[in-house]
Amino acid sequence: MIIEKKLLGIFLLNDLEFSKIKDEINEGLNDKLNEISEEFVKTNTFHGGQHIRYLLQERTKRIREIVKSRLNLDLSYIEKAMIFFSDNIYQEIYKRVSDTIESEIEFTRNKMLHFCRNWPYPKDYLKLINQILDKEKDVLIKNTERDILIYKMNCELELKENEITTKKSSGYKKYKYKCCYKINIIGKDEDLKKENYIEIGGNGIELGKNNFILFVKLALELTRNNEGWVDIEVFVQEIDLSFSGRHQLIERLRGNLTKIKVLDNSIVKELIENKKSGLYRISTHPDFITYNKEKLINHKDPRVRELAENLTGNDK
């Protein structure tokens, strides 16, 4: 999927910057830990629980900074790339931050256990270290889940506000579009080895042959005249599209689109809108539709090629 390839590139750059930030956060850590230990040497309390707590306090403070940097970087890179914050993105970022928490906690645990290995009664210190770090890990995981959820909710709120603003525009008032989804008609995707590939709201799917032809026709009509209404029965006769009835053809297309996570039955019925007399259209603003005309013109199906010749406007 194109969105996944884009994410991979984003996260590769992100990881390079994160590595640099992590080094900056940990700079001077050993000097600080030695200062703490020297204070306990002075008071003759080097082998003690309070010493452990002070060392862990310094280490966990830096872990929090590292985790916060990981989360903020991921969110900022997603925002800069203008990728829709879907459930998949939510889960991917949550996993990346959770993995960072896990690795940092375990690294600190091993460091502290090594530090105390020759102390009297090491098992007592082992228990203390595990208690503190396990509690810190739980807090970090819960805070991460909360922070990502808050960000996701804010994105959804902002999207809704943008939709409301967009719907107030003259185009939405005049033509009464029901949706604000961005649609990209890709056609052939070499990496995924798919011929009839589209994306809606940043989420992709391969359509069946007849579904793809119909979808391209609906997009073509919308970009051509803003109204976008297509008489399905007339169209299938013109292009020699085999089908058992316009209702079955439309329902197959709608059913295919519900496999996209951002869509459900009610949304799809608004997106593929119909009115009396067998007229259907894609009910979003034509400016939200992009496509790769060159790929579509070179499509293996001559009916797609014929439709692509008439596409104008938002070539991507």
C-alpha positions in Angstrom: 0.0 0.0 0.0 1.2 3.5 -0.9 0.4 4.8 2.6 2.6 2.1 4.2 5.5 2.9 1.9 5.2 6.5 2.8 5.1 5.6 6.5 8.2 3.5 6.2 10.2 6.4 4.8 8.9 8.8 7.4 9.8 6.4 10.3 13.3 5.8 8.9 14.0 9.6 9.0 12.3 9.8 12.3 14.5 7.1 13.8 17.6 8.9 12.8 16.5 12.1 14.5 15.3 10.1 17.5 18.7 8.5 17.9 20.3 11.9 18.1 17.8 13.3 20.6 18.2 10.2 22.8 22.0 10.6 22.9 21.5 14.3 23.9 19.1 13.3 26.7 21.5 10.7 28.0 24.5 13.0 27.8 26.2 13.4 31.1 24.2 10.5 32.7 27.2 8.6 34.0 28.6 11.7 35.6 25.3 12.4 37.3 25.0 8.8 38.6 28.6 9.0 39.9 27.8 12.3 41.7 24.8 10.6 43.4 26.9 7.6 44.5 29.7 9.8 45.9 27.1 11.5 48.2 26.2 8.1 49.6 29.8 7.1 50.0 30.3 10.2 52.2 27.4 9.2 54.4 28.5 5.6 54.5 25.2 4.4 53.1 26.4 3.2 49.7 24.8 -0.2 50.0 21.2 0.9 50.6 17.7 1.2 49.2 17.8 5.0 49.2 20.8 4.9 47.0 19.0 2.6 44.6 16.0 4.9 44.6 18.1 8.0 43.8 19.9 6.3 40.9 16.6 5.0 39.5 15.0 8.4 39.9 17.7 9.9 37.6 17.4 7.1 35.1 13.6 7.1 34.9 13.5 10.9 34.5 15.5 10.4 31.4 13.4 7.5 30.2 10.3 9.7 30.4 12.1 12.3 28.3 13.1 9.7 25.7 9.5 8.3 25.6 8.0 11.7 25.2 10.5 12.5 22.4 9.6 9.3 20.6 5.9 10.0 20.8 6.2 13.7 19.8 8.5 13.0 16.9 6.2 10.3 15.5 3.1 12.6 15.8 4.9 15.6 14.3 6.3 13.5 11.3 2.8 12.1 10.6 1.3 15.7 10.8 4.0 17.1 8.5 3.4 14.3 5.9 -0.3 15.1 6.1 -1.3 11.5 6.6 -4.8 10.8 7.9 -4.6 9.7 11.5 -6.4 6.3 11.1 -6.7 3.4 13.5 -3.8 1.8 11.7 -1.6 4.8 12.3 -2.7 4.9 16.0 -1.7 1.3 16.5 1.6 1.7 14.7 2.7 4.7 16.8 1.4 3.0 20.0 3.6 0.0 19.2 6.6 2.1 18.4 6.4 4.0 21.7 5.6 0.8 23.7 8.7 -0.9 22.2 10.7 2.1 23.2 9.4 1.9 26.8 10.0 -1.8 26.9 13.6 -1.5 25.7 14.5 1.5 27.9 13.0 -0.1 31.0 14.8 -3.4 30.4 18.1 -1.6 29.6 17.9 0.2 32.9 16.9 -2.9 34.8 20.0 -4.8 33.5 22.2 -1.8 34.3 20.9 -1.5 37.9 21.1 -5.3 38.5 24.7 -5.3 37.3 25.5 -2.3 39.5 24.2 -4.2 42.6 25.5 -7.6 41.8 28.2 -7.6 44.5 26.2 -5.9 47.2 25.1 -7.7 50.4 21.8 -9.5 50.0 21.4 -8.7 46.3 17.9 -10.4 46.1 16.5 -7.6 48.3 17.7 -5.0 45.9 16.5 -7.0 42.9 13.0 -6.9 44.3 13.2 -3.2 44.9 14.5 -2.5 41.4 11.8 -4.6 39.8 9.1 -3.0 41.8 10.1 0.5 40.9 10.7 -0.2 37.2 7.6 -2.3 36.7 5.5 0.5 38.2 7.2 3.1 36.0 6.6 0.9 32.9 2.9 0.7 33.7 2.6 4.4 34.1 4.4 5.1 30.9 2.3 2.7 28.9 -1.0 4.1 30.3 0.2 7.7 29.7 1.2 6.9 26.1 -2.2 5.3 25.4 -3.9 8.4 26.8 -1.8 10.9 25.0 -2.2 9.2 21.6 -5.9 8.9 22.1 -6.2 12.6 23.0 -4.2 13.4 19.9 -6.4 11.2 17.7 -9.6 12.8 19.2 -8.2 16.2 18.5 -7.4 15.2 14.9 -10.9 13.9 14.5 -12.3 17.1 16.0 -10.2 19.3 13.6 -11.2 17.1 10.7 -14.9 17.6 11.6 -14.4 21.4 11.9 -12.7 21.4 8.5 -15.6 19.4 7.1 -18.1 21.9 8.5 -16.1 24.8 7.1 -15.8 23.0 3.7 -19.5 22.2 3.6 -20.3 25.9 4.1 -18.4 26.7 0.9 -20.3 27.6 -2.2 -19.5 24.3 -3.9 -21.1 22.3 -1.1 -24.1 24.6 -0.8 -24.7 24.5 -4.5 -24.1 20.8 -5.3 -25.0 19.4 -1.8 -22.2 16.9 -1.6 -22.5 14.7 1.4 -18.9 13.7 2.1 -15.5 15.3 2.4 -13.3 12.2 1.7 -10.1 12.6 -0.4 -10.0 10.0 -3.2 -6.9 8.9 -5.1 -7.4 6.6 -8.1 -4.1 4.8 -8.6 -4.9 2.0 -11.0 -1.9 -0.3 -11.2 0.4 -0.5 -8.2 3.6 -2.4 -9.1 4.7 -3.0 -5.5 1.4 -4.5 -4.5 0.8 -6.2 -7.9 -2.7 -4.8 -8.1 -4.4 -3.4 -11.1 -7.5 -1.6 -9.8 -6.2 0.2 -6.7 -7.8 3.2 -5.1 -7.4 5.1 -1.8 -10.1 6.8 0.2 -9.1 8.8 3.2 -5.6 7.5 2.9 -6.7 3.8 3.1 -6.4 1.6 0.0 -8.3 -1.2 -1.6 -8.3 -3.2 -4.8 -11.6 -3.1 -6.6 -13.0 -5.8 -8.8 -12.9 -5.1 -12.6 -16.5 -3.9 -13.0 -16.4 -2.0 -9.7 -13.2 -0.2 -10.8 -14.6 0.8 -14.2 -17.8 2.2 -12.6 -15.8 4.0 -10.0 -13.6 5.7 -12.6 -16.7 6.7 -14.6 -18.3 8.3 -11.5 -15.0 10.1 -10.7 -14.8 11.3 -14.3 -18.3 12.7 -14.4 -17.8 14.5 -11.1 -14.6 16.2 -12.2 -16.1 17.1 -15.5 -19.3 18.8 -14.5 -19.4 19.1 -10.6 -22.9 17.5 -10.5 -21.5 14.1 -11.2 -24.7 12.2 -11.8 -24.4 9.1 -14.0 -27.3 7.1 -15.5 -25.9 3.6 -14.7 -28.1 1.7 -17.2 -27.1 4.0 -20.1 -23.4 3.8 -19.1 -23.2 0.0 -19.0 -24.8 -0.2 -22.4 -22.3 2.4 -23.8 -19.3 0.6 -22.4 -20.5 -3.0 -22.7 -20.3 -3.7 -19.0 -22.0 -7.0 -18.1 -24.2 -6.9 -15.1 -27.5 -8.3 -13.7 -29.0 -4.9 -12.9 -28.0 -1.5 -11.8 -28.9 -2.1 -8.2 -26.7 -5.2 -8.0 -23.8 -3.4 -9.7 -24.0 -0.4 -7.2 -24.4 -2.7 -4.2 -21.4 -4.7 -5.2 -19.4 -1.5 -5.5 -20.7 -0.2 -2.1 -20.0 -3.6 -0.5 -16.4 -3.5 -1.8 -15.9 0.0 -0.4 -17.1 -1.0 3.1 -13.9 -3.1 3.4 -12.0 0.1 3.9 -11.7 0.8 7.6 -12.7 4.4 7.5 -16.0 3.5 5.8 -19.2 1.7 6.9 -22.5 1.0 5.2 -24.1 4.3 6.1 -21.1 6.3 5.0 -20.7 4.4 1.7 -24.3 5.1 0.8 -23.6 8.8 1.2 -20.4 8.5 -0.7 -22.0 6.6 -3.6 -25.1 8.7 -3.6 -28.2 8.0 -5.6 -31.4 9.8 -6.6 -34.5 8.8 -8.5 -34.3 7.6 -12.1 -31.2 5.4 -11.5 -28.8 8.3 -11.2 -25.7 7.8 -9.0 -22.6 9.9 -8.2 -19.5 10.1 -5.9 -20.7 12.7 -3.4 -17.6 14.5 -2.5 -16.0 17.7 -3.8 -14.3 17.2 -7.2 -11.2 18.9 -5.8 -10.8 16.0 -3.5 -10.3 13.5 -6.3 -6.8 12.8 -7.7 -5.6 10.2 -10.1 -2.6 9.1 -12.1 -3.8 9.6 -15.7 -0.7 8.0 -17.2 -1.2 4.8 -15.4 -4.9 4.7 -16.2 -4.2 5.4 -19.9 -1.9 2.4 -19.9 -4.4 0.1 -18.0 -4.8 -3.3 -19.5 -8.6 -2.9 -19.8 -9.4 -0.9 -22.9 -12.6 0.4 -21.3 -10.5 2.0 -18.5 -8.1 3.5 -21.0 -11.1 5.0 -22.9 -12.4 6.6 -19.7 -9.0 7.9 -18.7 -8.6 9.8 -22.0 -11.4 12.1 -20.8 -10.0 12.7 -17.3 -9.0 16.3 -16.6 -7.9 18.3 -13.6 -6.4 16.7 -10.6 -3.7 14.5 -12.2 -1.3 13.2 -9.6 
